[in-house]
Amino acid sequence: MLMFLFLLGLVPTTLTLDNGLALTPPMGWMTWQRFRRITDCEKYPRDCISEELIKRTADKLVEDGYLEAGYEYLIIDDCWSQKHRSSDGRLMPDRKRFKSGMKALADYIHSKGFKFGMYQNYSNVTCAGYPGIMDYEDIDIASFVEWEIDYLKLDACYIDPLKLDTAYPEFGRKLNASGRPIVFSCSWPAYQESYNIKKPNYTSIAETCNLWRVLGDIEDSWAVLSNVIDWYGHNQDRIAPNAGPGQWNDPDMLVIGNFGLSLDQARIQMAIWAIMAAPLLISVDLDDIRPEFKEVLLNKEVIYVNQDVLGKQGLRVYKNRNSKVEIWSRELADRSYAVAFISKKDYGAPYPEHNFTFTQMKLPEGKYKVRDLYLKENVPSFGPDGTFPVRINPTGVKFFKFIPKETENEVYNK
């Protein structure tokens, strides 16, 4: 905690949610992006939202090294409950798909070394039409505590976005008063940004939530991913200052390993999410994922950047509209810099080698040892004179860590 307080003093601060949780961006697996609203277990027995899916995924996360790499939250999104509450107003898990009940499932998840996450919506119904939390806040929090959940995603379908400024803080206070440490994931600003009704009060959001979605759902496509990255670049000056230990801007799930991204595009998402200090929430069928995508998700050197304890959100520091090349950079606690060079060009040959300057990369002038984080090898040192050569595939990325020579021996990892 003392280290956390020291590092927090190094970055821009606001009043923040003081629950001691999510001091680095949460990592885990979530049902939504890959499995959506699939509830027909007779027709789709391996894909339906069920305790079998969750247990199978927990086992696979351990077996394939995801838990060891840091993916510790296992989160069920929408569609887990009965379509009606019990006679005393309590939420009930679907009897056919969650036969053992949520407490038994939580016990299984915890026994494997994971933390357990669930979903609710701040309205009368969820986005998929299941019972929502409105008017049942106290009862539902009591259920979550009884089930021993560790993470709650609270969505905001079907509620006036203007009411979110009071609804979320009120619920957050009740959640914190429950006595159980529960990471609070909000969708508060996403609905205000999407409908363009008002600019979200990110200072208030950071006082209430551990992480918050700023846009609508990401989709499994390069076009959508590219637009999300653009939005963050355009809006970084007003959202990045609110990020830090315990409070994170959330650009939504990793779609890596599904159907819509090439390997190069998957590497872009992983690199930019690491630069932005974004939550790393996988949503993929781990039984079907190809080895090359699994390697991206398990790249410990990239995860190290994402989980950096300074918690400073990185920024887009360079954009060339003609070449469609961008540079994203993040300062790390060990005084090194993670720098991603991405190409938005989606045609032709790799971007010809270009020599980038200290100014373009927003690096302090000096001499650096350089590590290629995807090739996992050192490349020629850079500085104090000259430029840094980079060649990038179309819709591809080159991701480096620049370690100042004077700190190399004390900070260089891996």
N, C-alpha and C positions, 0 to 999 in steps of 0.2 A: 504493500500500500504506500509506503514511503517513496519507493521508486516511482509509482504511478503519480503521486502528487508532484514530485520533482519534474517529471517529464511533462505533465500537464501545464506547468508553468512556462514551458518553452514554446507553446503554440497559442494562437488566439483563443480566448476563453469566453464562455457565456455561463450564466447560471445553468447547471446541468442536473439531470436526474442522478441522485446520489444513492443508488442501490448497490454499487460496487460490482455490477455485472457487465459483461461484454466489454472488458477493458481492451480487447483486440476484436476485430470484426468477427462475428459468429461464423463458424464453419459447420456444414452439415449436409443433410440430404432431405429433400422435401418432395411430396407426391405430385404437386400441381402440374408443372410444365409437361411432364411426360405422361401422367396418368389421368389428369383432368377430372372429368365427372363420370368415369367408368364405374358403374355400380352393378352391372349384370355379371355376376360371378359364374353363371351357368354358360353364358356365351363367351365370356372372356375371363376364364378362371385365373390366368396369371397376371392379368392387367387390372383387375377390379380393386377398388379401394377396400382393403380388408386386413385383418390381423395377419393372415398368411403372407400378404405382400410385405407388411412391415417387418415381420419376423425374418422372412427370407432376405430382405434387404439388410437388416441388422447383421445377420450372419455373414453376408457377403462383404459388408463394409469392414468387418473385422478380418475376414479371410484374405481379402485383397489389399490390406494395408491402409485403407482410408482412415480408419479410426486412429491408427498410429500417426498418420500424417496430419491429424488435427481436426478431421471432420467428425465432430462430437455430438452434434444435435441431429435427432431423427424426428422429422416434423410431418404430421398428418395435416393436410390442407382441408378444403371443403369436402362435404359429402360423407362424413363419418357417422352422422347421427340418425336416429329415427326421424320421421317427418313430423312428429308431434312430441310434446313434452309429456312427462308422467303426470299423474293426478295431483301431485304436490309441486308441479312446476319445474321439475329437474330435467336436464338434458339426459337423453338415453342413447348410448351407442346402438347402431343398427344391430338387431338381434341375430341376423343371419351372417353378416359379414364380420362382426366383432363378438363372437359367441362368448368369449371368456370375460368380456368387459374391459373397460379402460384401465382399471387399477392393475389387473393381471397383466395387461399388455405393457403398462409402464414398468412393472416389476421385471418383465422379460428384457425390456430395453435397458433398464438400469443394470441388470445383471451382466449385460454384455459390455458395460462401460460407457454407455451413451447417456445423453440427456434427452428428455422427451418433450416434444413440442406439439402444440395443437392450434387449431384455427377457430375463430368466431368472427361475427360480423355485427357492426354497430347499427342494427336495424331490427325490424320484426322478423325478417328472414335473412338467410345468408345469400350470397350472390347466386348460388345454385338452388335456392328455395327451401333450405332446411331452417329449423328454428334459429332465429337470431337472438342477440343478447339484450336488446332494448327492453327495459322494465324488469329484467331478470339478472341484472348485474351482480347483485350480492349472492344470489343462489348459484349462479354459474361460477363465480370466483370460488365459492365454497366447494363446488364439485372439482374444480381444477386443483385446489389444494388437497382435497381427499384423494384424487388420482395421482398426485405428486408430479404434476407437470413442471417443466423447467423453462418453458418458452411459450409465449402466446403471440400469435399473429392476429391482430384485430383489424379486419377489413371495414369498408365503409360504403358498400353498395346500398342504394335506395334510401339515403339520408341526405338532407339538405347540406351541402358542403359548408354553408355558413354556420351550421350548428356544431361543426367539428371542433371549433375553437374552445368550446366549453365541454363537449362530450368526452373528448379524449383526456383532458386533464382530470376531470372528475373520476373517470374510470381508472386512470393511472394512480390516483391517490388511494382508491379502494384496493387496487391490486397490491400496492406497496404495503398497505396496512394489513394484508392477509397474513403476514408472518412467514410466507414462503418466498424465497428468492426466485423470481420469474422474470426472465428477459422479456421486455415489452417491445414488440415489433408493430409499428403503426403504419396505417395507410393514409393518414391525415393529410399530408401535403399533396399526395398524388391526385386526389379528387379536386382540390383547389387549383392546382397547376393545370390539370387536364381540361377543366371547364372554364378556366381563365376568369373565374368570378372575382377572385382577390389574390393578392400575393400572400403566400403562407407566412405566418409569423414563426420563422425558424428558431428564434430565441425561445419562444414558448414551447415549441415542439421539442427542443433539446432539454428542456426542464422536465418533460413528461415521458419521453420515449428513449429506449436504447438504440433503436434504429428506425428509420422511416422511409417508406417508398415515396419517391418524388414523381414518378410517372406511372402510367397504366402498365398492364402486364406486358412483359417482354414476350416476343414470339420467337419460334425456332427458325429464324431466317436472317441472312446477312443484311438485308435491307433494313429490318427493324433494329438489329444490333447496331448497325452503322448510324441510324438516327438517334439511338440512345446515347452513343458516344458523342455525336454532334451536340445534342442537347446539353450534356454535361460540360462540354467545352465552351458553349455559348453562355452558360449560366454559372460557371464556376466561381466567379467573384462574389456572388451573393449566397452560394450554398456551402462552399468549402470551409469558410471560417467557423461554421457550426460543428464540423466534424472533429472527433478526437476520442480519446479513451472513454468508453461507455456511451458514445453517441455517434451514429454513423448514417451518412446518406446511403440509401439502398437502391441501386439501379435494377434490382430484381435478380432472378435466379440465373445460374450458369446453364446455358442450353447445350453445352459441349457434350458430344457423344450421341446425339439424337439423329435428326434427319436433315437439318437445314444448313449446317456449316461445314465448310471444308476444313481440313486440318490447319491450314494457315489462318483461317478465320477464327477457329477455336483458340489458337494461340493468341490472337489479338484479344479476344474477350478475356482470357485468363490474365494477360499482361496488363490490360487497362483496368480490370477489377483490382489487381494488385496495386497499381499506381494510385487508384482512387480510394484505397483503404475500404473497399466495398465488402459486405458479407459474401462469403463463398458458399452458396447453397446449391448443391448439385440437384438436378432432377432428371434422372436417366435410369433406364433399366440396366442395372449393373451386370446382369447375366448376358446381355447382348452387346455391351460396349466394346468397340474395337480397341486393340492394344495401344494404338498410337494416340487415341483420345484419352484413354486411361493414363497414359504417360504424362499428358498435359495436366490432368487434374492432380496427379501425384507428384508433380515437380516440386521438390522440397525447397529449392532455391527461390522459386517464384512465390511459394507459400510464405517463405521467410520474409519477403518484401511485404506481402499483404499483412502479415501479422506483426510487423514492426511496432515496438512498444511506444515509440514516439507518437504514433497515431495521427500523423499529419497527412491530410489528404493531398495527393499530388495534383498537378495541373497540366493542362495543355499549354506548352510554352512556345510552340511554333506551328504555323500552318501556312502551307504554300498552295494557294488555290489552283495554280496552273498544273503543278506536278501531283497534287492531291496527297502530298506527304505531310504528316504531322509528327511532332515530337511531344511526348508526355513525360514529365519528370516528377520524382518524389524524393524529398530529403528524408534520410533515415536517421535513427537514433545514434548510429555509430559514425555519423558525419559523412557517410557515403551517400551516393545518389543512384536511384534506380531510374533508368532512362529507356523509354520505349519509342522506337521509330516505326510508325505504321504507314502503310500505303493504302489509300482509299481507291486507287485506280483499279478497276475490275476488268481490265483487258490487257492484251499485249504481253510483252516480255517484262522481266524484272526491271524495276526502276534502276537506271544506270547509276553506278557508284557515284555518290556525291560526298563532298568533304564538308562536314559541318563544323562550325566554329563554337568557341566557348559561349559567345553571345547567343547564338541560335539555340544552344542546348541549355542556356541559363545555368551554366556551371561556373563556380568560382574558378578563376584561373589558377593553375597549378599543375602538378604532375600526378597522374592517376594510374593505378593498376586497374585493368579492365577485365571483367568476367562476362562471358556470353552465357546468359541464364538458361537458354534452351539447348544450346550445344553442350553446356556444362563443362566449359573449358576456358582457360585464360586466352586472351587475345593480346596483341602488342600494346604496350603501355601508351598512354596519351598525355601530351603536354610536356613541359609548359609552353612549347611553341608548336605551331602547325595546326592541322585540322584533323577531324576524325572521319575516316571513310566508312560509308554504309551503303549496302546494296540490298534492296527489299523486293520480295515477290509481290505481284499484284494481290491486293487484299491480304497482305502479309505483314509480318512484324519482325523486327530485330530488337532483342531485349537485353540490355546490359546493366551491370552494376559497376559504377565508377568509384573506386576506393582511393582516397587521397594517400599518396605515398608515405607521408609522415605518420599516418595512423595505420598503415597496412598491417604491421605486426600485431597490433593490439586488437583490431576489429575484424580482420578478414575471416569470414566463416566458410566452412565447407571447402 
